[in-house]
């Protein structure tokens, strides 16, 4: 089995778009119960934003648009990404 260091070194040689795709793929392999619990500050922020959403005082943006904008800001283009 490859070592963490060799996998990391290989990953660092990938183009940025491929690294992001690799991160997404690895993240998806984590069991939900393996993640650290959220801090009180994050829970409070989630509750605040949820209340804004429930109250209709905030506008939502799709994940696809958020991701495309984040990638655009770092100079990565994904074919067929929404604008």
Secondary structure as UniProt FT lines:
FT   HELIX           4..12
FT   HELIX           16..27
FT   TURN            28..29
FT   HELIX           32..34
FT   HELIX           40..54
FT   TURN            55..56
FT   HELIX           63..73
FT   TURN            74..75
FT   TURN            79..80
//
